């Protein structure tokens, strides 16, 4: 068996947002049926990004999907 120690756990919170969640957040301002919590989450994430407390990793899959979008 391998005696390599396990990596230390990070103290940072990891949050995964799926496409449906992101879609709801983007519509929160303009659609009445979208729950207001989505706007609140967006504002928190935006503030974290501006304050450089939030990291958004790149994704090759996202790049591929974005290249297929019509402009």
C-alpha positions in Angstrom: 0.0 0.0 0.0 1.1 3.6 -0.7 2.3 5.6 2.3 1.8 9.0 0.8 0.0 11.3 3.2 -3.4 12.7 2.2 -3.3 16.4 1.2 -4.5 18.9 3.8 -8.1 20.0 3.4 -8.6 23.6 2.4 -10.5 26.0 4.7 -12.0 27.6 1.7 -15.6 26.9 0.8 -16.2 25.3 -2.7 -19.5 26.1 -4.4 -20.5 24.5 -7.6 -23.3 26.2 -9.6 -25.0 24.3 -12.3 -26.3 25.8 -15.5 -29.9 26.0 -14.2 -28.9 27.9 -11.2 -26.8 30.3 -13.2 -29.7 30.8 -15.6 -32.1 31.6 -12.8 -29.6 34.1 -11.3 -29.3 35.9 -14.7 -33.1 36.2 -15.0 -33.7 37.3 -11.4 -33.7 41.0 -12.2 -36.2 40.9 -15.1 -38.5 38.0 -14.5 -41.2 38.1 -11.7 -41.5 34.4 -11.3 -37.8 33.9 -10.3 -37.2 33.7 -6.6 -35.6 36.8 -5.1 -33.0 34.6 -3.4 -31.3 34.2 -6.8 -30.6 37.9 -6.9 -29.2 37.9 -3.4 -26.8 35.0 -4.3 -25.8 36.9 -7.4 -25.0 40.0 -5.4 -22.9 38.0 -2.9 -21.0 36.3 -5.6 -20.4 39.6 -7.5 -19.1 41.3 -4.3 -16.8 38.4 -3.7 -15.5 38.6 -7.2 -14.9 42.4 -7.0 -13.1 42.0 -3.6 -11.0 39.2 -5.1 -12.3 36.7 -2.6 -13.8 34.5 -5.3 -12.0 32.3 -7.8 -13.6 31.1 -11.0 -11.6 28.3 -12.6 -11.5 28.1 -16.3 -13.1 25.2 -18.1 -12.2 23.9 -21.6 -15.7 22.5 -21.8 -17.2 26.0 -21.3 -14.9 27.3 -24.0 -16.2 24.7 -26.4 -19.8 25.4 -25.5 -19.3 29.2 -25.8 -17.8 28.8 -29.2 -20.9 27.1 -30.4 -23.2 29.9 -29.2 -24.6 32.1 -31.9 -23.8 35.8 -31.7 
